[in-house]
Amino acid sequence: MNIKTSLSALALTAALSAPMASAEIWGNTEVQLQAGGELEVVGTGGTATATITTFQHAGGWEYGDNFFFVDHSRLSGKGAVGDSAEFYGEWYSNFSLGAMTGNDLSFGPVKDIGLVAGFNYAPEVDSTWVLPGVTFALDLPGFAFATLNTSAYIHVSGAEDTPANGFGVVDEDTSFMVDFAWAYPFKIGSTSWSIEGHLEYIQGRDQYHTFSFGTPTELESWILFQPQVRLDVGELIGTPSNRLFAGIEYQYWKNKLGAKGVDDNTVQFLAVWRF
């Protein structure tokens, strides 16, 4: 087992096993459906219509919290390679230093500091990244939650380039990520709304492939902004509130996946079922 495989296994074990030793104090799970809009398809020079189904869960335990999601994206249109589909997933475990030490770590808008262990996996390119870092829980007026996460972005495993699996990512340099995530609920008359999402920046880096003969592909730094506007539909139709939502998600992705000049700028319909 090489060092990168060891790191990947260690990160996955830490993320999946340690927090589960204690039962969740709170949690919510939801399924999201996004449809419509034209997304850029990296490598084809075209666009495609995407239907994205997301399963995600957030939950807190005695010494921190966990968050994960799995996306299934189906692309159709001239930019897609046939009627293609792909999966992508991320997991983050946050270990609260305030809860573990029993100390008040608040200062200014920061109410707590945590150590975060992140794990990203893209099966289409058989690649894994780990994201160790620090997260700041923010106390902002009116926000249900707000966090600022800074972490390394470390590629720990990738596919070998072969005729069978295509042009896989063999290796890439380490960079870093900064991510701001939030939820801001508000009322319009008797209706309940929320604006939530995240804004991330990932530093550019070099990526290597077997067939590049030692010459790396230069990935640009990217900015990904994904705010959602949600209306509590369940509340309007007489079913339990905070369960069924509808709205839109706006996606702005500058230098998508590190491809210079490839930018998403689109709006999709959003439906959410929380349980």
Residue pairs with C-beta under 8 A, 6 or more apart in sequence:
1 9
4 156
4 157
5 156
5 157
7 130
7 154
7 156
8 128
8 130
8 156
8 157
11 117
11 119
11 130
11 132
11 156
12 119
14 93
14 117
15 66
15 91
15 92
15 93
15 117
15 118
15 119
16 91
18 93
19 61
19 63
19 64
19 66
19 93
19 95
22 61
22 62
22 63
23 61
24 59
24 60
24 61
25 59
25 60
25 61
25 62
26 59
26 60
27 57
27 58
27 59
27 60
28 57
28 58
28 59
28 274
29 55
29 56
29 57
29 274
29 275
30 55
30 56
30 57
30 272
30 273
30 274
30 275
31 53
31 54
31 55
31 272
31 273
32 52
32 53
32 54
32 56
32 270
32 271
32 272
33 51
33 52
33 53
33 54
33 270
33 271
33 272
34 50
34 51
34 52
34 53
34 54
34 249
34 268
34 269
34 270
35 50
35 51
35 52
35 268
35 269
36 49
36 267
36 268
36 269
37 49
37 50
37 251
37 266
37 267
37 268
38 47
38 48
38 49
38 77
38 266
39 47
39 48
39 49
39 50
39 75
39 79
39 251
39 264
39 266
40 46
40 47
40 79
40 253
40 256
40 262
40 263
40 264
41 47
41 48
41 75
41 79
41 80
42 256
42 257
42 259
42 262
43 259
44 79
44 80
44 81
45 79
46 77
46 78
46 79
46 80
47 77
47 78
47 79
48 75
48 76
48 77
48 78
48 79
48 80
49 75
49 76
49 77
50 73
50 74
50 75
50 268
51 73
51 74
52 71
52 72
52 73
52 74
52 268
53 71
53 72
54 69
54 70
54 71
54 72
55 69
55 70
56 67
56 68
56 69
56 70
57 66
57 67
57 68
57 69
58 65
58 66
58 67
59 65
59 66
59 67
60 66
62 99
63 95
63 96
63 99
63 100
64 93
64 94
64 95
64 96
64 99
64 114
65 93
65 94
65 96
66 91
66 92
66 93
66 94
67 91
67 92
67 94
68 89
68 90
68 91
68 92
69 89
69 90
70 87
70 88
70 89
71 87
71 88
71 89
72 85
72 86
72 87
73 85
73 86
73 87
73 88
74 83
74 84
74 85
75 83
75 84
75 85
75 86
76 83
86 123
86 124
87 123
87 124
88 120
88 121
88 122
88 123
88 124
89 120
89 121
90 118
90 119
90 120
90 121
91 118
91 119
91 120
92 116
92 117
92 118
92 119
92 131
92 149
93 116
93 117
93 118
94 114
94 115
94 116
94 135
95 114
95 115
95 116
95 117
96 112
96 113
96 114
96 137
97 103
97 105
97 112
97 113
97 114
97 115
98 104
98 105
98 106
98 112
98 113
99 112
105 112
105 113
106 112
106 139
109 138
109 139
109 140
110 136
110 137
110 138
110 139
111 137
111 138
111 139
112 136
112 137
113 134
113 135
113 136
113 137
114 134
114 135
114 136
114 137
115 132
115 133
115 134
115 135
116 131
116 132
116 133
116 134
116 135
116 149
116 151
117 130
117 131
117 132
118 129
118 130
118 131
118 132
118 133
118 151
119 128
119 129
119 130
119 131
120 128
120 129
120 130
120 131
121 127
121 128
121 129
125 158
125 159
125 168
125 169
126 157
126 158
126 159
126 165
126 168
126 169
127 155
127 157
127 158
127 159
127 168
127 169
128 155
128 156
128 157
128 158
129 153
129 154
129 155
129 156
130 152
130 154
130 156
131 151
131 152
131 153
131 154
131 177
132 151
132 152
132 154
133 149
133 150
133 151
133 152
133 177
134 149
134 150
134 151
135 147
135 148
135 149
135 150
136 147
136 148
136 149
137 145
137 146
137 147
138 146
138 147
138 148
139 146
140 146
140 182
142 184
142 185
142 186
143 182
143 183
143 184
144 183
144 184
144 185
144 194
144 196
145 181
145 182
145 183
146 180
146 181
146 182
146 183
147 180
147 181
147 182
148 178
148 179
148 180
149 177
149 178
149 179
149 180
149 181
150 176
150 177
150 178
150 179
151 176
151 177
151 179
152 174
152 175
152 176
152 177
153 174
153 175
153 176
153 177
153 202
153 203
153 205
154 174
155 169
155 171
155 172
155 173
155 174
158 168
158 169
158 170
158 171
158 172
159 165
159 168
159 169
159 170
160 168
160 170
160 210
161 167
161 168
161 170
161 209
161 210
161 211
162 168
167 209
167 211
168 209
169 207
169 208
169 209
170 208
170 209
170 210
171 207
171 208
172 205
172 206
172 207
172 208
172 216
172 219
173 205
173 206
173 207
173 216
174 205
175 202
175 203
175 204
175 205
176 202
176 203
177 200
177 201
177 202
177 203
178 200
178 201
179 198
179 199
179 200
179 201
180 198
180 199
180 200
181 197
181 198
182 196
182 197
182 198
183 194
183 195
183 196
184 194
184 195
184 196
185 192
185 193
185 194
186 193
186 194
186 195
187 193
191 231
191 232
191 235
191 236
192 231
192 232
192 235
192 241
193 229
193 230
193 231
193 232
194 228
194 229
194 230
194 232
194 245
195 227
195 228
195 229
195 230
196 227
196 228
196 230
197 225
197 226
197 227
197 228
197 249
198 224
198 225
198 226
199 223
199 224
199 225
199 226
200 223
200 224
201 221
201 222
201 223
202 221
202 222
202 224
202 258
203 221
204 218
204 219
204 220
204 221
204 222
204 258
205 219
205 258
206 216
206 217
206 218
206 219
207 216
207 217
207 218
207 219
207 258
208 214
208 216
208 217
209 217
219 257
219 258
219 259
220 255
220 258
220 259
220 260
221 255
221 258
222 253
222 254
222 255
222 256
222 257
222 258
223 252
223 253
223 254
223 255
224 251
224 252
224 253
224 254
225 250
225 251
225 252
225 253
226 249
226 250
226 251
226 252
227 249
227 250
228 247
228 248
228 249
228 250
228 270
229 247
229 248
230 245
230 246
230 247
230 270
230 272
231 245
231 246
231 247
232 241
232 242
232 244
232 245
233 244
233 245
233 246
234 240
234 241
234 242
234 243
234 244
234 245
235 241
235 242
237 244
242 274
243 273
243 274
243 275
244 272
244 273
244 274
245 270
245 271
245 272
245 274
246 269
246 270
246 271
246 272
247 270
247 272
248 267
248 268
248 269
248 270
249 267
249 268
249 270
250 266
250 267
251 264
251 265
251 266
251 267
251 268
252 263
252 264
252 265
253 263
253 264
254 263
255 261
255 262
255 263
256 262
256 263
256 264
